[in-house]
Amino acid sequence: MHVLVTADRAITDDGSRGPTSVLSVGGEIVAVGDPATVAADPRAAGAQRIDWSRRAMVPGTVNTHNHSFQSLLRGIGDDLPFLEWRDKALYKYSPRLRAEDMATAALFAFGEMLLHGVTTVCDFYYLNAQGNENASATIDAARRLGMRIVLARCFYDWEGAPAAYRETIPQAVAHFEELHAKYKDPARFLTTVQPAPHSQHGATPAMIEAGAGCAADAGVPWHIHLAEETYQVEQSLERFGKRPLVAVSQLQVDMSAMIAVHGCWFDDGERALLAERGGSLAYCPGSNMFLGDGVTDLVDLVARGVRVGLGTDGGCSNNRVSVFDEMRAAALLQKVHRCDGQAIDAETCFALGTRTAGDVLRLPVGRIAPGYRCDLVALDLDDPSLWPVQALEKNVVYALSSRAITDVVVDGEEVVSARRLKHVSLDEIQARVSELTRDWRR
């Protein structure tokens, strides 16, 4: 399908500009620029026209870390210590969920994300129940909504976790390979499957090596939670005699393909190691604040050249699903932590939720540029949160209200129009969520 989208303003690879058109062919951006020039491109003949008058066009945001099923737990474990939250909310209710329930959770989480301008989500998925039925239901829900998904399939063998989380190493490897083959999509990247050894506490060293090995075989990155809370650093020192990132780096793994999640308590040596070995970070400032985890030294990591992408984390450990929110949280948290209002700027934080987040996931997304997938968000220029318009990028990061998000395109297809999901109604999602959680209590 050929699609031509035109807006009054845009944030493109070469900065904010005036009226801009984007031409997409088969979901790939092939031309960006002055509307008259792009419309004259022979490939624009007969293209579907999408008019975003009085709107600004920005890249779709990229959520590098989420747990979709946790949106069902919103409010149930709030304001509890981490381990109480885990035991009284996460471990209590999540093992009940079956494939149909996972589809409900994914429609809920991903539908809300689309309405907040998230076009790509990485769902770190560990409720596998020794199979792929749950993961497939989650992927299929994303496809129904029209959302781009990375399913980070978990490798988890800690005996203290619920049975639905755990697998043997041969099971985890076989199931990953099966899921990766089933959803391999090298042309459009609408569905990608990547391995995710859960953490040092959730996966044995052999399980971590197995996950990283599957990533090497498949040519994709791998994900792992590291140093989110101080107790995890203490456990690593006690069990392995080394800090978390150092211990993982000494396993048989390719750190250049690693996406560490959180890293709140990486010390200077670990941050240097992450940069030296080419690793990436999924940074979740809202979740880190919500759970009282600590403050990742984002400023230092960016200065060292580490690829960082923003994530929302799960819907019960943040309660919001907007990457635009995470841009603002990232900036403000770093400024107050360093007592320096110039510690990081809006433009850097905007990039962390768009183009560098796409780089972290190794996907051609997060940029309005030829060769990238056509994932776009329209913002209402008549919304006061964007006034005055002279500093659009800074307003998007520091002032944007979610009510200004009007339309969303994923892979050249409208999935949100006039603030409504196009393929699934909110009434259906609400009814499914209400029925599923009707007897859940805090």
C-alpha positions in Angstrom: 0.0 0.0 0.0 1.2 3.5 -0.8 0.4 6.1 1.8 1.0 9.9 1.9 0.8 11.6 5.3 1.0 15.4 5.5 1.2 17.5 8.6 1.7 21.2 9.4 4.8 20.6 11.4 7.2 17.7 12.0 10.1 16.4 14.1 12.3 14.6 11.6 15.9 13.4 11.5 17.1 16.9 10.7 15.1 18.7 13.4 11.7 20.4 13.7 10.3 21.9 10.5 7.2 23.3 8.9 4.7 21.5 6.6 6.0 18.0 5.9 4.9 15.0 3.9 5.9 11.4 4.4 5.5 8.9 1.6 5.3 5.2 2.6 5.4 2.2 0.3 4.7 -1.2 1.8 5.1 0.3 5.3 8.6 1.7 4.5 9.2 5.5 4.4 10.6 6.3 0.9 10.4 10.1 0.9 10.2 12.9 3.5 10.0 16.6 2.8 8.2 19.6 1.4 4.6 18.5 0.6 4.6 19.7 -3.0 7.9 17.9 -3.7 6.8 14.6 -2.1 3.4 14.7 -3.8 5.2 15.0 -7.2 7.1 11.7 -6.6 5.7 9.2 -9.1 5.2 6.7 -6.3 2.7 9.1 -4.7 0.3 8.6 -7.6 -2.8 6.9 -6.3 -1.5 6.8 -2.7 -3.9 6.9 0.2 -3.9 10.5 1.5 -3.9 11.2 5.3 -4.3 14.9 6.1 -3.0 15.9 9.5 -3.8 19.6 9.3 -3.3 21.6 12.5 -1.2 18.7 13.7 2.5 18.0 14.3 3.9 14.7 13.0 6.5 13.0 15.3 8.0 9.5 15.2 6.1 6.7 16.9 7.6 6.1 20.3 9.4 2.9 21.2 8.8 1.2 24.5 11.9 -1.0 25.1 10.7 -2.8 28.3 7.2 -3.8 29.4 5.3 -6.8 30.9 1.9 -6.6 29.3 0.0 -8.9 31.7 1.0 -6.7 34.6 -1.5 -4.0 33.5 -4.2 -6.3 35.0 -2.6 -5.8 38.4 -2.7 -2.0 38.4 -3.5 -0.7 41.8 -3.4 -4.1 43.5 0.2 -4.0 44.8 0.8 -0.2 44.8 2.9 1.4 47.6 4.2 -2.0 48.9 7.8 -2.9 49.4 9.2 -4.7 46.3 9.2 -8.2 47.7 5.7 -7.7 49.2 4.5 -6.4 45.9 5.9 -9.4 44.2 4.4 -12.0 46.6 1.0 -10.3 47.3 0.2 -9.2 43.7 2.5 -10.6 41.1 2.9 -14.2 42.4 -0.7 -14.3 43.7 -2.6 -13.5 40.5 -0.3 -14.1 37.5 -0.2 -17.9 37.7 -4.0 -18.0 37.2 -3.8 -16.5 33.7 -4.3 -18.6 30.6 -3.8 -17.8 26.9 -7.2 -16.1 26.5 -6.4 -14.0 29.6 -3.1 -13.1 28.1 -4.8 -11.9 25.0 -7.1 -9.7 27.2 -4.1 -8.3 29.1 -2.2 -7.5 25.8 -5.3 -5.8 24.3 -5.5 -3.7 27.4 -1.8 -2.8 27.7 -1.1 -2.4 24.0 -4.4 -0.6 23.2 -3.6 2.0 25.9 -0.1 2.4 24.7 -1.3 3.1 21.1 -3.5 5.8 22.4 -0.4 7.3 24.1 1.6 7.2 20.9 3.6 4.0 21.5 4.0 2.2 18.1 6.6 -0.4 19.1 6.7 -2.4 22.4 9.1 -4.9 23.7 7.1 -7.3 25.9 9.5 -9.1 28.3 7.4 -12.2 28.6 7.8 -14.7 31.4 4.4 -16.4 31.9 5.2 -19.1 29.4 3.8 -22.1 31.3 6.3 -24.4 29.6 5.0 -23.6 26.1 4.3 -20.9 23.6 0.5 -20.6 23.8 0.5 -17.6 26.1 3.2 -15.8 24.1 1.4 -16.5 20.9 -1.8 -15.1 22.3 0.0 -11.9 23.3 1.6 -11.5 19.8 -1.7 -12.1 18.1 -3.4 -9.4 20.3 -0.7 -7.0 19.2 -1.3 -7.9 15.6 -5.1 -7.5 16.0 -4.5 -3.9 17.2 -1.9 -3.2 14.5 1.0 -2.7 16.9 4.6 -3.5 16.3 5.9 -6.0 19.0 9.2 -7.5 20.1 8.4 -10.6 22.2 11.3 -11.0 24.6 10.7 -14.6 25.5 12.0 -15.3 29.0 14.4 -18.0 30.1 13.6 -18.6 33.8 14.6 -21.4 36.1 14.6 -20.1 39.7 12.9 -22.7 41.9 11.3 -20.0 44.1 9.2 -18.6 41.3 5.7 -19.9 40.4 5.7 -23.0 38.2 4.2 -21.0 35.3 7.4 -19.0 35.1 9.9 -21.9 35.1 11.4 -24.1 32.5 14.4 -26.4 32.1 17.2 -25.2 29.8 16.3 -27.6 27.0 12.6 -26.5 27.2 13.5 -22.8 27.1 15.8 -23.3 24.1 13.3 -25.4 22.1 10.4 -23.1 22.8 12.4 -20.0 21.9 13.5 -21.5 18.6 10.0 -22.6 17.8 8.5 -19.2 18.5 11.3 -17.3 16.7 10.7 -19.5 13.6 7.0 -19.1 13.7 7.0 -15.3 13.8 10.1 -14.6 11.7 9.3 -11.4 9.8 12.5 -10.0 8.1 10.7 -7.7 5.8 8.3 -5.7 7.9 9.5 -6.2 11.5 6.0 -6.2 12.8 6.8 -9.1 15.0 10.2 -10.0 16.4 11.1 -12.7 19.0 14.2 -12.2 21.1 15.5 -14.3 24.1 15.4 -12.9 27.6 17.2 -14.7 30.5 15.2 -13.1 33.3 17.9 -11.9 35.7 20.7 -13.2 37.9 18.1 -14.3 40.5 15.6 -15.7 38.0 18.1 -17.5 35.8 21.1 -19.7 36.6 24.4 -18.8 34.9 23.8 -21.8 32.5 20.3 -20.5 31.7 21.7 -17.0 31.0 24.3 -18.5 28.6 21.6 -20.5 26.9 19.5 -17.4 26.3 22.5 -15.5 25.0 23.4 -18.5 22.8 20.0 -18.5 21.2 20.4 -14.8 20.5 23.7 -15.4 18.7 22.2 -18.2 16.7 19.1 -16.1 15.7 21.1 -12.9 15.1 19.1 -10.9 17.6 19.7 -9.1 20.9 19.0 -10.6 24.3 17.5 -9.0 27.4 18.2 -9.3 31.1 17.2 -7.5 34.3 20.3 -6.3 36.2 21.0 -4.3 39.3 17.5 -2.9 39.7 17.7 -2.9 43.5 20.5 -2.9 46.0 19.6 -6.4 47.3 20.4 -7.7 43.8 23.9 -6.3 44.0 24.4 -7.9 47.4 23.1 -11.3 46.1 25.5 -11.1 43.2 28.4 -10.4 45.5 27.4 -13.2 47.8 26.8 -15.8 45.1 29.5 -14.9 42.5 31.9 -12.6 44.3 31.3 -10.0 41.7 29.0 -7.1 40.9 26.1 -8.0 38.6 27.4 -6.8 35.2 30.9 -8.1 35.9 29.5 -11.5 36.8 27.4 -11.7 33.6 30.3 -10.4 31.5 32.4 -13.4 32.6 29.9 -15.9 31.3 29.9 -17.2 27.7 27.8 -14.4 26.3 28.1 -11.6 23.7 27.6 -8.4 25.6 27.4 -6.3 22.4 24.0 -8.0 21.9 22.9 -7.6 25.5 20.1 -5.2 26.5 20.4 -4.7 30.3 17.3 -3.6 32.0 17.3 -0.9 34.7 21.0 -0.8 35.9 20.1 1.5 38.8 23.0 0.3 40.8 25.7 -0.1 38.2 28.9 1.5 39.6 31.4 3.4 37.6 33.3 0.3 36.6 30.2 -1.4 35.4 29.1 1.6 33.3 32.5 1.7 31.7 32.3 -2.1 31.0 28.9 -1.7 29.4 30.3 1.0 27.1 33.5 -0.9 26.3 31.6 -4.1 25.4 29.0 -2.4 23.4 26.0 -3.3 25.5 22.7 -1.4 25.6 20.3 -0.4 28.4 16.5 -0.3 28.7 15.9 2.5 31.1 12.6 2.8 33.0 12.6 5.9 35.1 8.9 5.9 36.0 9.1 2.4 37.3 12.4 3.0 39.2 10.8 5.9 41.0 7.5 4.1 41.6 9.2 1.1 43.3 11.9 3.2 45.0 14.6 1.3 43.1 17.2 4.0 42.8 18.5 6.2 40.0 20.4 4.9 37.0 23.2 7.2 36.0 21.8 8.0 32.6 23.9 11.1 32.1 27.1 9.1 32.5 25.9 6.2 30.3 24.9 8.6 27.5 28.3 10.4 27.7 30.1 7.1 27.4 28.1 6.3 24.2 25.9 3.5 25.6 22.8 3.0 23.5 19.8 3.7 25.8 16.1 3.3 25.1 13.2 4.2 27.4 10.8 1.7 28.8 7.6 1.9 30.9 8.1 -1.5 32.7 4.9 -3.3 33.7 1.5 -1.7 34.3 1.7 -2.5 38.0 5.2 -1.2 38.7 4.6 2.3 37.1 0.9 2.4 36.3 1.5 4.5 33.2 2.2 3.2 29.7 3.4 6.4 27.9 6.9 6.8 26.6 6.3 10.5 26.3 5.8 10.4 30.1 9.1 8.5 30.4 10.9 11.2 28.4 9.9 13.8 30.9 10.6 11.5 33.9 14.1 10.7 32.6 14.9 14.4 32.2 13.6 15.5 35.6 15.0 12.6 37.6 18.5 13.2 36.2 18.3 16.9 36.9 17.1 16.6 40.5 19.5 13.7 41.2 22.5 15.8 40.1 21.0 19.1 41.4 21.8 20.4 37.9 19.0 21.7 35.6 21.3 21.3 32.6 22.2 17.7 33.3 20.4 16.4 30.3 18.2 18.2 27.7 14.8 17.5 26.1 16.2 16.6 22.7 18.3 13.8 24.2 15.4 12.4 26.1 13.2 12.6 23.0 15.7 10.6 21.1 15.8 8.0 24.0 12.2 7.3 23.4 12.4 7.2 19.6 15.5 6.7 17.4 17.9 5.3 20.0 15.2 3.1 21.4 14.8 1.6 17.9 18.6 1.2 17.8 18.5 -0.7 21.1 16.0 -3.2 19.8 17.9 -3.4 16.4 14.8 -2.3 14.5 14.4 0.3 11.7 11.9 2.4 13.7 11.8 5.6 15.7 12.8 8.0 12.9 11.0 9.9 10.2 13.5 9.1 7.5 13.8 7.1 4.3 14.5 3.4 5.0 12.6 3.4 8.3 9.2 1.9 8.9 6.3 4.3 8.7 5.4 4.7 12.4 4.0 8.2 13.0 2.1 10.0 15.7 -0.1 13.2 15.2 -0.2 15.8 17.9 -2.9 18.5 18.1 -1.3 21.9 17.6 -4.5 23.5 19.0 -3.9 21.8 22.4 -2.5 24.3 24.9 0.1 21.9 26.1 2.0 22.5 22.8 1.8 26.3 22.9 3.7 28.3 22.0 5.0 26.2 19.1 8.4 27.7 18.7 10.1 24.9 20.8 8.1 21.9 19.7 10.5 19.2 20.8 10.9 20.7 24.2 7.2 21.1 24.6 6.7 17.4 23.6 9.0 16.3 26.4 8.2 18.7 29.2 4.6 19.8 28.6 2.7 17.4 26.3 -0.7 16.2 27.5 -2.0 12.9 26.3 -5.2 14.5 25.1 -3.1 16.1 22.3 -2.4 12.7 20.7 -5.0 12.3 18.0 -3.8 9.8 15.4 -1.3 7.0 15.1 0.1 5.1 12.1 2.0 1.8 12.3 3.8 0.4 9.3 1.8 2.8 7.1 -1.6 1.9 8.5 -3.8 4.0 10.6 -4.4 2.3 14.0 -5.6 5.3 16.0 -7.9 7.8 14.3 -9.5 10.8 16.0 -8.3 9.4 19.4 -10.0 6.1 18.9 -8.5 2.6 18.3 -9.4 1.5 14.8 -9.4 -2.3 15.1 -10.6 -3.1 18.6 -13.1 -1.1 20.6 -12.3 0.1 24.1 -15.8 -1.2 25.2 -14.7 -4.7 24.3 -11.4 -4.3 26.1 -13.0 -2.9 29.2 -15.6 -5.7 29.3 -12.9 -8.3 29.0 -10.7 -6.8 31.7 -13.7 -6.3 34.1 -14.8 -9.9 33.7 -11.3 -11.3 34.2 -10.4 -9.3 37.3 -13.9 -9.1 38.9 -12.8 -11.0 42.1 -9.3 -9.7 42.3 -8.6 -7.8 45.5 -5.7 -5.8 46.9 
